[in-house]
């Protein structure tokens, strides 16, 4: 076979193999990207249902707490002077009952309806009602009933009841607040969770107290209610509807003191409906790219002949790329300068805002009502947080201006300085801090102190409320580097947050309301990388985290890395 023909055959085979490889990579990339997007959509839906469940839990707690306060007030008034007790007058003076209650009633010790706000009521025997029976035995708790049809009002209601006591703690009857479940159902129905989604308020008995759709008084499938009230009482689940077979993404939160749970579910099919459009778009792109690539393969021989022209184009593009890189370098320098100036110039006005807001808070304690004082407190808190954010931003920008590592620094000094700066918080939290013998590393003392301060403060900030905090600082040597570790037994980090913990402004939810700016760990990353090391984290949810970073054991390693970066630039 002539050599020219063999060369053309080999070139054709190479082009075909290259085309198949590119197409495989293309479709694999599309499949992986669609998979990640689908997982992101489902995760977002789960987070949305979790947020709604938390909001509804707080709403129920506030509503029931307010109603219970009214019951307790009326209970105290009756027990103090039962003969002078006027139920109608007391209800008329309560604004909280206007929207959520349609009846207040009193049942005497024999179970007869003795008083009611329903006009023209007649005495009715209610001794068989659950909300009467539970209070015959002495107790001091609020009882929340399942939906019942009132004999006096003729309406469905949820009964909130308190025991009434006479002289010598004798049973004097029950005070009943008939809570209109439609109030909650209307509220839940106003929230858009999709045509096949649902919001439920469920009792430990499995009976539905309120719902976004007309299933009031219905019961959950066997076992589902017990699952809601097992474990921590907070969670998410994928549930298949027993009647419609619909797969739903659901989150729930329990109110243990009331034996109630809020359940929010969204149809997975509805959640993924927009994703189907993305799938179609990706498939269309894949088909078009495949067709274009096939045509390109046919034209590849002509491209080879134009290699020389392409080489000249590449030289031109290289020159343009160098110019673009230089412009990018100037842009980055300008942005750093802008951030530095912004952080510096904002310090003084923010300092004044914080100072005057605190003065206003102090002077307004007696002049303002509770709601107004709360507004002022929010102003103070917001200004302090903004000031902290600007300070951290200034520290983040200032990292590049810190001195280079020109000598070895004994790490024990900076870590002890960091621990001393956090001593008040350590004592307040009851934390135990263990510091092993640490080696000398190539770093500047200021940077190393700041790194340990941020990591130890992070351990205190995200401590677990179930146990006393324990912080353990240790180090080991590995291939010319010192590997430092700051281990804690805190709340840990969810696996989905781990890749982003060192990104600037990425924040998790701290315990006890301690706010964070999301810059501390980003500062740690920049400082460690500037010193020639790297930083990473390992964490197990509810068990704790280990933040680790490496630093060179010799100054020459840092110098070599800085020289390589200069040559690359």
C-alpha positions as CSV (number, residue, x, y, z in Angstrom):
1,X,0.0,0.0,0.0
2,X,1.5,3.4,-0.9
3,X,2.8,5.5,2.0
4,X,0.6,8.5,1.1
5,X,-2.5,6.3,1.2
6,X,-1.4,4.8,4.6
7,X,-0.9,8.3,6.0
8,X,-4.4,9.4,4.9
9,X,-5.9,6.2,6.4
10,X,-4.1,6.7,9.7
11,X,-5.2,10.4,9.8
12,X,-8.8,9.3,9.1
13,X,-8.8,6.8,11.9
14,X,-7.3,9.3,14.3
15,X,-10.0,11.9,13.3
16,X,-12.8,9.2,13.8
17,X,-11.4,8.2,17.2
18,X,-11.0,11.9,18.2
19,X,-14.6,12.5,17.2
20,X,-16.0,9.6,19.2
21,X,-14.0,10.7,22.2
22,X,-15.2,14.2,22.0
23,X,-18.8,13.1,21.6
24,X,-18.5,10.8,24.6
25,X,-17.1,13.6,26.7
26,X,-19.8,15.9,25.5
27,X,-22.7,13.6,26.4
28,X,-21.1,12.5,29.7
29,X,-20.6,16.2,30.6
30,X,-24.2,16.9,29.8
31,X,-25.4,13.9,31.8
32,X,-23.3,14.9,34.8
33,X,-24.3,18.6,34.7
34,X,-28.0,17.6,34.4
35,X,-27.5,15.3,37.4
36,X,-25.9,18.0,39.5
37,X,-28.7,20.5,38.5
38,X,-31.4,18.0,39.4
39,X,-29.7,17.4,42.8
40,X,-29.5,21.1,43.3
41,X,-33.2,21.7,42.5
42,X,-34.2,18.9,44.9
43,X,-31.9,20.2,47.6
44,X,-33.3,23.7,47.2
45,X,-36.9,22.4,47.4
46,X,-36.0,20.5,50.6
47,X,-34.4,23.7,52.1
48,X,-37.5,25.7,51.1
49,X,-39.8,23.2,52.8
50,X,-37.6,23.2,55.9
51,X,-37.7,27.0,56.1
52,X,-41.5,27.0,55.7
53,X,-41.8,24.3,58.4
54,X,-39.7,26.4,60.8
55,X,-41.7,29.5,60.0
56,X,-45.1,27.8,60.6
57,X,-43.7,26.1,63.8
58,X,-42.9,29.6,65.1
59,X,-46.3,30.9,64.0
60,X,-48.1,28.1,65.8
61,X,-46.0,28.6,69.0
62,X,-46.7,32.3,69.1
63,X,-50.4,31.9,68.4
64,X,-50.9,29.2,71.0
65,X,-48.7,31.0,73.5
66,X,-50.8,34.2,73.1
67,X,-54.1,32.3,73.5
68,X,-52.7,30.4,76.5
69,X,-51.8,33.7,78.2
70,X,-55.4,34.8,77.8
71,X,-56.6,31.5,79.3
72,X,-54.3,31.8,82.2
73,X,-55.4,35.3,82.8
74,X,-59.1,34.3,82.8
75,X,-58.3,31.3,84.9
76,X,-56.7,33.4,87.6
77,X,-59.6,35.9,87.5
78,X,-62.2,33.1,87.9
79,X,-60.3,31.4,90.7
80,X,-59.8,34.7,92.6
81,X,-63.5,35.7,92.5
82,X,-65.7,33.1,90.8
83,X,-69.0,34.9,91.7
84,X,-67.8,38.1,90.1
85,X,-66.4,36.4,87.0
86,X,-67.9,37.8,83.8
87,X,-66.8,35.8,80.7
88,X,-68.3,38.1,78.1
89,X,-66.6,41.2,79.5
90,X,-63.2,39.6,79.7
91,X,-63.5,38.3,76.1
92,X,-64.5,41.7,74.9
93,X,-61.3,43.2,76.3
94,X,-59.0,40.6,74.6
95,X,-57.9,41.7,71.1
96,X,-56.1,38.4,70.4
97,X,-59.3,36.4,70.4
98,X,-61.0,38.4,67.6
99,X,-59.4,36.7,64.7
100,X,-58.7,33.2,65.9
101,X,-61.6,32.3,68.3
102,X,-65.3,32.2,67.9
103,X,-66.3,30.9,71.4
104,X,-65.1,31.1,75.0
105,X,-66.8,28.8,77.4
106,X,-66.7,27.5,81.0
107,X,-67.7,24.0,81.9
108,X,-68.6,23.4,85.6
109,X,-67.4,20.5,87.7
110,X,-70.3,18.3,86.6
111,X,-69.4,18.7,82.9
112,X,-72.3,21.1,82.1
113,X,-71.8,24.1,79.9
114,X,-72.1,26.9,82.5
115,X,-71.2,30.0,80.5
116,X,-70.5,30.8,76.8
117,X,-69.9,33.7,74.5
118,X,-72.3,32.2,72.0
119,X,-75.5,34.2,72.1
120,X,-78.5,32.3,73.4
121,X,-76.6,29.2,74.5
122,X,-78.3,26.5,76.5
123,X,-76.6,24.2,79.1
124,X,-75.2,21.2,77.4
125,X,-73.7,18.1,79.0
126,X,-70.0,18.0,77.9
127,X,-68.7,15.6,80.5
128,X,-67.8,13.1,77.8
129,X,-65.6,15.5,75.9
130,X,-61.9,14.6,76.0
131,X,-61.0,18.2,76.9
132,X,-63.1,17.9,80.0
133,X,-62.0,14.4,81.0
134,X,-58.2,15.2,80.9
135,X,-58.6,18.0,83.5
136,X,-60.5,15.9,86.1
137,X,-57.2,14.7,87.3
138,X,-55.2,17.6,88.8
139,X,-52.8,19.0,86.3
140,X,-51.3,22.4,85.3
141,X,-51.0,22.0,81.6
142,X,-52.6,23.4,78.4
143,X,-54.6,20.8,76.5
144,X,-55.0,21.0,72.7
145,X,-57.8,18.8,71.3
146,X,-58.3,17.3,67.9
147,X,-61.0,19.0,65.7
148,X,-64.4,18.5,67.3
149,X,-67.9,19.6,66.3
150,X,-69.1,22.0,69.0
151,X,-72.5,21.1,70.6
152,X,-73.1,24.7,71.6
153,X,-71.6,26.5,68.6
154,X,-72.4,23.9,66.0
155,X,-69.0,24.6,64.4
156,X,-65.7,22.6,64.0
157,X,-63.1,23.8,66.4
158,X,-59.9,23.0,68.2
159,X,-60.3,23.3,72.0
160,X,-57.6,24.9,74.1
161,X,-58.4,24.2,77.7
162,X,-57.2,24.9,81.3
163,X,-58.4,23.3,84.6
164,X,-60.3,25.6,87.0
165,X,-59.7,25.0,90.7
166,X,-61.8,25.9,93.7
167,X,-60.9,26.1,97.4
168,X,-58.4,23.5,98.5
169,X,-57.4,22.7,94.9
170,X,-60.8,21.1,94.2
171,X,-61.9,20.6,90.6
172,X,-64.2,23.5,89.6
173,X,-64.5,22.9,85.9
174,X,-62.7,23.7,82.7
175,X,-62.1,27.0,80.9
176,X,-62.5,26.4,77.1
177,X,-61.2,28.5,74.2
178,X,-62.7,27.3,70.9
179,X,-59.9,27.9,68.3
180,X,-61.2,28.2,64.7
181,X,-59.0,25.8,62.6
182,X,-60.1,27.7,59.5
183,X,-57.8,30.5,60.6
184,X,-54.8,28.3,60.2
185,X,-56.2,26.6,57.1
186,X,-56.7,30.0,55.4
187,X,-53.2,31.0,56.4
188,X,-51.7,27.8,55.1
189,X,-53.8,28.0,51.9
190,X,-52.3,31.4,51.1
191,X,-48.8,29.9,50.8
192,X,-47.9,28.5,47.4
193,X,-46.5,25.0,47.7
194,X,-47.8,23.9,44.3
195,X,-51.1,22.4,43.1
196,X,-50.1,19.0,44.6
197,X,-48.3,20.3,47.7
198,X,-49.7,20.4,51.2
199,X,-49.2,22.1,54.6
200,X,-50.6,20.2,57.6
201,X,-50.8,20.7,61.4
202,X,-50.9,17.2,62.9
203,X,-51.4,15.9,66.4
204,X,-49.5,13.0,68.0
205,X,-52.6,11.0,67.5
206,X,-52.3,11.4,63.7
207,X,-55.4,13.6,63.4
208,X,-55.0,16.7,61.1
209,X,-55.8,19.9,63.0
210,X,-55.4,22.3,60.1
211,X,-54.4,22.0,56.4
212,X,-53.9,24.0,53.3
213,X,-56.6,21.9,51.6
214,X,-59.9,20.3,52.8
215,X,-58.6,17.3,54.9
216,X,-59.5,18.8,58.3
217,X,-60.1,16.0,60.8
218,X,-58.5,13.4,58.6
219,X,-55.8,11.0,59.7
220,X,-52.3,10.4,58.5
221,X,-51.4,6.9,57.3
222,X,-50.4,4.4,60.0
223,X,-46.9,5.0,61.3
224,X,-46.4,8.4,59.6
225,X,-47.5,10.4,62.7
226,X,-45.1,8.3,65.0
227,X,-42.3,9.0,62.6
228,X,-42.9,12.8,62.9
229,X,-42.6,12.6,66.7
230,X,-39.6,10.3,66.9
231,X,-36.0,11.3,67.1
232,X,-35.2,15.0,67.3
233,X,-38.6,16.1,65.9
234,X,-37.0,18.0,63.0
235,X,-36.3,16.5,59.7
236,X,-37.0,16.0,56.0
237,X,-38.4,13.0,54.2
238,X,-39.6,11.7,50.8
239,X,-43.1,10.5,51.1
240,X,-45.4,8.7,48.7
241,X,-49.0,9.8,49.1
242,X,-51.2,6.7,50.0
243,X,-54.2,8.0,48.0
244,X,-52.7,9.7,44.9
245,X,-49.3,7.9,44.8
246,X,-47.6,11.3,44.5
247,X,-43.9,11.5,45.7
248,X,-43.4,14.5,47.8
249,X,-40.4,16.3,49.3
250,X,-41.4,17.1,52.9
251,X,-40.0,18.7,56.0
252,X,-41.5,18.7,59.5
253,X,-40.9,20.2,62.9
254,X,-42.7,19.2,66.1
255,X,-44.0,21.2,69.0
256,X,-43.4,18.7,71.8
257,X,-45.0,20.7,74.5
258,X,-48.2,20.8,72.5
259,X,-48.0,17.3,70.9
260,X,-48.3,18.9,67.5
261,X,-46.2,18.8,64.3
262,X,-46.0,21.1,61.3
263,X,-45.6,19.2,58.0
264,X,-44.8,20.9,54.6
265,X,-44.7,18.8,51.4
266,X,-44.1,19.7,47.8
267,X,-44.7,17.4,44.8
268,X,-41.3,16.2,43.4
269,X,-42.8,16.2,40.0
270,X,-43.8,19.8,40.3
271,X,-40.4,20.8,41.7
272,X,-38.7,19.1,38.8
273,X,-41.1,20.5,36.1
274,X,-38.8,23.5,35.3
275,X,-35.8,21.1,35.3
276,X,-37.5,19.2,32.4
277,X,-37.2,22.3,30.3
278,X,-33.5,22.4,31.1
279,X,-33.1,18.7,30.1
280,X,-34.8,19.5,26.7
281,X,-32.5,22.5,26.2
282,X,-29.4,20.4,27.0
283,X,-30.5,17.6,24.6
284,X,-31.1,20.1,21.9
285,X,-27.7,21.6,22.5
286,X,-26.2,18.1,22.4
287,X,-27.8,17.2,19.1
288,X,-26.8,20.5,17.5
289,X,-23.2,20.2,18.8
290,X,-23.1,16.6,17.6
291,X,-24.2,17.6,14.1
292,X,-21.8,20.5,14.0
293,X,-19.0,18.3,15.2
294,X,-19.7,15.7,12.5
295,X,-19.5,18.4,9.9
296,X,-16.3,19.7,11.5
297,X,-14.7,16.3,11.2
298,X,-15.4,16.2,7.5
299,X,-13.7,19.5,7.2
300,X,-10.7,18.6,9.3
301,X,-8.5,17.8,6.3
302,X,-8.9,21.3,5.1
303,X,-8.0,22.6,8.5
304,X,-4.7,20.7,8.4
305,X,-3.8,22.4,5.2
306,X,-4.5,25.8,6.8
307,X,-2.1,25.0,9.7
308,X,0.3,27.7,8.8
309,X,-2.4,30.4,8.7
310,X,-3.7,29.1,12.0
311,X,-0.2,29.3,13.5
312,X,-0.1,33.0,12.6
313,X,-3.5,33.5,14.2
314,X,-2.3,31.8,17.3
315,X,0.6,34.2,17.5
316,X,-1.8,37.1,17.2
317,X,-4.1,35.6,19.9
318,X,-1.2,35.1,22.2
319,X,-0.3,38.7,22.0
320,X,-3.9,39.7,22.7
321,X,-4.0,37.3,25.6
322,X,-0.9,38.8,27.1
323,X,-2.5,42.3,26.7
324,X,-5.7,41.0,28.3
325,X,-3.8,39.5,31.2
326,X,-2.0,42.8,31.8
327,X,-5.4,44.6,31.8
328,X,-6.8,42.0,34.2
329,X,-3.8,42.5,36.5
330,X,-4.5,46.2,36.6
331,X,-8.3,45.6,37.1
332,X,-7.5,43.3,40.1
333,X,-5.1,45.9,41.6
334,X,-7.8,48.6,41.1
335,X,-10.5,46.4,42.8
336,X,-8.2,45.7,45.7
337,X,-7.5,49.4,46.1
338,X,-11.2,50.2,45.9
339,X,-12.0,47.6,48.6
340,X,-9.2,48.9,50.8
341,X,-10.3,52.5,50.5
342,X,-14.0,51.6,51.0
343,X,-13.2,49.5,54.1
344,X,-11.0,52.3,55.5
345,X,-13.3,55.2,54.7
346,X,-16.4,53.4,56.1
347,X,-14.8,52.9,59.5
348,X,-15.4,56.4,60.9
349,X,-19.1,56.9,59.8
350,X,-19.9,53.4,61.1
351,X,-18.1,54.1,64.4
352,X,-20.4,57.2,64.8
353,X,-23.5,55.2,63.8
354,X,-22.7,52.6,66.4
355,X,-21.9,55.2,69.1
356,X,-25.0,57.3,68.6
357,X,-27.2,54.3,68.2
358,X,-26.0,53.0,71.6
359,X,-26.5,56.5,73.1
360,X,-30.0,56.6,71.6
361,X,-30.7,53.1,73.1
362,X,-29.5,54.2,76.5
363,X,-31.6,57.4,76.5
364,X,-34.7,55.8,75.1
365,X,-35.2,53.1,77.6
366,X,-37.8,55.0,79.6
367,X,-39.1,57.2,76.7
368,X,-40.1,54.5,74.3
369,X,-42.4,51.5,74.4
370,X,-41.2,48.0,74.1
371,X,-41.7,47.8,70.4
372,X,-39.8,51.0,69.8
373,X,-36.9,49.9,72.1
374,X,-36.8,46.7,70.0
375,X,-36.4,48.8,66.8
376,X,-33.6,50.8,68.4
377,X,-31.9,47.5,69.5
378,X,-32.1,46.3,65.9
379,X,-30.4,49.5,64.7
380,X,-27.6,49.0,67.2
381,X,-27.2,45.4,66.3
382,X,-27.2,46.1,62.6
383,X,-24.7,48.9,62.9
384,X,-22.4,46.8,65.0
385,X,-22.6,43.9,62.5
386,X,-21.9,46.3,59.6
387,X,-18.9,47.7,61.5
388,X,-17.6,44.2,62.1
389,X,-18.1,43.4,58.5
390,X,-16.1,46.4,57.4
391,X,-13.3,45.6,59.8
392,X,-13.1,42.0,58.6
393,X,-13.2,43.2,55.0
394,X,-10.3,45.6,55.7
395,X,-8.4,42.6,57.3
396,X,-9.1,40.5,54.3
397,X,-7.7,43.1,51.9
398,X,-4.7,43.8,54.2
399,X,-3.5,40.2,54.0
400,X,-1.4,40.9,50.9
401,X,0.4,43.7,52.7
402,X,1.6,41.6,55.6
403,X,5.4,40.9,55.8
404,X,6.8,37.8,54.1
405,X,8.1,34.9,56.1
406,X,11.8,35.7,56.5
407,X,12.5,33.6,59.6
408,X,11.2,30.7,61.6
409,X,8.5,31.4,64.3
410,X,7.8,29.2,67.2
411,X,4.1,28.4,66.9
412,X,3.5,28.1,70.6
413,X,3.7,31.9,71.1
414,X,1.0,32.9,68.6
415,X,-1.4,30.1,69.7
416,X,-1.1,31.2,73.3
417,X,-1.7,34.8,72.3
418,X,-4.8,33.7,70.4
419,X,-6.1,31.7,73.4
420,X,-5.5,34.6,75.7
421,X,-7.5,37.0,73.4
422,X,-10.4,34.6,73.6
423,X,-10.2,33.9,77.3
424,X,-13.4,35.7,78.2
425,X,-15.4,33.6,75.7
426,X,-13.6,30.4,76.8
427,X,-14.6,31.1,80.4
428,X,-18.2,32.0,79.5
429,X,-18.7,28.9,77.5
430,X,-16.9,26.6,80.0
431,X,-14.6,25.4,77.2
432,X,-11.5,23.3,77.6
433,X,-8.5,24.3,75.5
434,X,-5.7,21.8,75.0
435,X,-2.5,22.9,73.2
436,X,0.2,20.3,72.3
437,X,3.9,21.1,71.7
438,X,4.0,22.9,68.4
439,X,7.0,23.3,66.0
440,X,8.7,26.4,64.5
441,X,7.5,27.3,61.0
442,X,8.3,29.8,58.3
443,X,5.7,32.5,59.0
444,X,5.3,35.9,60.5
445,X,3.9,36.0,64.1
446,X,1.0,38.4,63.3
447,X,-0.4,36.1,60.6
448,X,0.0,33.0,62.6
449,X,-1.7,34.6,65.6
450,X,-4.6,35.7,63.4
451,X,-5.0,32.2,61.9
452,X,-5.2,30.5,65.3
453,X,-7.5,33.2,66.6
454,X,-10.0,32.8,63.8
455,X,-10.0,29.0,64.0
456,X,-10.4,28.9,67.8
457,X,-13.1,31.6,67.7
458,X,-14.9,29.5,65.0
459,X,-14.8,26.5,67.3
460,X,-16.3,28.5,70.1
461,X,-18.9,30.1,67.9
462,X,-20.2,26.8,66.5
463,X,-20.1,24.8,69.8
464,X,-22.7,22.2,70.6
465,X,-25.3,23.1,73.2
466,X,-25.4,19.5,74.3
467,X,-21.8,19.3,75.7
468,X,-19.0,21.4,77.1
469,X,-16.7,22.7,74.3
470,X,-13.3,21.1,73.8
471,X,-10.7,22.6,71.6
472,X,-7.5,20.7,70.8
473,X,-4.6,22.3,68.9
474,X,-2.0,19.8,67.7
475,X,0.7,19.5,64.9
476,X,2.7,16.9,63.0
477,X,5.5,17.0,60.5
478,X,4.9,15.7,57.0
479,X,7.3,16.1,53.9
480,X,8.8,19.4,54.9
481,X,5.6,20.9,56.2
482,X,4.0,21.3,59.6
483,X,0.4,20.2,59.6
484,X,-1.5,22.1,62.3
485,X,-5.0,20.9,63.4
486,X,-7.7,22.7,65.5
487,X,-10.2,20.1,66.5
488,X,-13.5,20.8,68.3
489,X,-16.5,18.8,69.4
490,X,-19.1,21.3,68.1
491,X,-22.1,21.1,65.9
492,X,-20.1,20.0,62.9
493,X,-20.8,21.0,59.2
494,X,-23.1,19.4,56.7
495,X,-21.3,17.7,53.9
496,X,-22.9,20.0,51.3
497,X,-21.4,23.1,53.0
498,X,-17.8,21.7,53.2
499,X,-16.6,22.8,49.7
500,X,-17.6,26.4,50.5
501,X,-16.6,27.1,54.1
502,X,-13.5,29.0,53.0
503,X,-15.3,31.2,50.5
504,X,-15.7,34.9,51.4
505,X,-19.1,35.8,52.8
506,X,-20.2,32.2,53.1
507,X,-21.8,31.7,56.5
508,X,-23.4,28.9,58.5
509,X,-25.9,29.4,61.4
510,X,-24.0,29.9,64.7
511,X,-25.3,28.9,68.1
512,X,-26.8,31.3,70.6
513,X,-27.4,33.9,68.0
514,X,-23.7,34.9,67.6
515,X,-23.5,36.6,64.3
516,X,-20.7,36.0,61.8
517,X,-19.5,38.0,58.8
518,X,-18.4,35.1,56.6
519,X,-14.9,36.6,56.2
520,X,-12.9,34.9,59.0
521,X,-12.2,31.6,57.3
522,X,-11.5,33.4,54.0
523,X,-8.8,35.4,55.8
524,X,-7.4,32.2,57.2
525,X,-7.2,30.7,53.6
526,X,-5.5,33.8,52.2
527,X,-3.0,34.0,55.0
528,X,-2.1,30.3,54.8
529,X,-1.7,30.4,51.0
530,X,0.4,33.5,51.2
531,X,2.7,31.7,53.6
532,X,3.0,28.8,51.1
533,X,0.6,26.4,52.7
534,X,-3.0,25.2,52.2
535,X,-6.0,24.8,54.5
536,X,-8.8,22.3,54.6
537,X,-11.6,21.0,56.9
538,X,-13.0,17.6,57.9
539,X,-16.3,17.5,59.8
540,X,-19.0,15.1,61.0
541,X,-22.4,16.7,61.7
542,X,-23.2,16.9,65.4
543,X,-19.8,15.5,66.4
544,X,-17.4,18.3,65.5
545,X,-14.8,19.5,63.0
546,X,-11.1,19.5,62.4
547,X,-9.6,22.5,60.6
548,X,-6.1,21.8,59.4
549,X,-3.5,23.9,57.6
550,X,0.1,23.3,56.5
551,X,3.0,25.7,56.7
552,X,6.6,25.2,55.5
553,X,9.2,24.1,58.1
554,X,11.9,26.1,56.2
555,X,12.0,29.6,54.8
556,X,13.5,28.4,51.5
557,X,10.2,26.7,50.6
558,X,8.3,29.9,50.8
559,X,10.9,31.8,48.8
560,X,10.8,29.1,46.0
561,X,7.0,29.3,45.8
562,X,7.0,33.1,45.7
563,X,9.7,33.0,42.9
564,X,7.5,30.5,40.9
565,X,4.5,32.8,41.2
566,X,6.5,35.8,40.1
567,X,7.7,33.9,37.0
568,X,4.1,32.7,36.2
569,X,2.9,36.3,36.4
